[in-house]
Amino acid sequence: MNVYERQRRIAERTKRIVSDSRLYKLAGNAVTVNVIFEIGKIIKKVNDKN
């Protein structure tokens, strides 16, 4: 089972006990520093081209 499959299964189980709005808030808090760093690198590349 790969990471995405595991995450999908966890999300399905969580949806049974947590409201959709609360689930969206929890997912929003799950963004890691690495993700933000990579997004920043992409934004910098785009800005440097302009």
Buried (B, 14 or more C-beta within 10 A) or exposed (E): EEEEEEEEEEEEEEEEEBEEEEBEEEEEEEEEEEEEEEEEEEEEEEEEEE
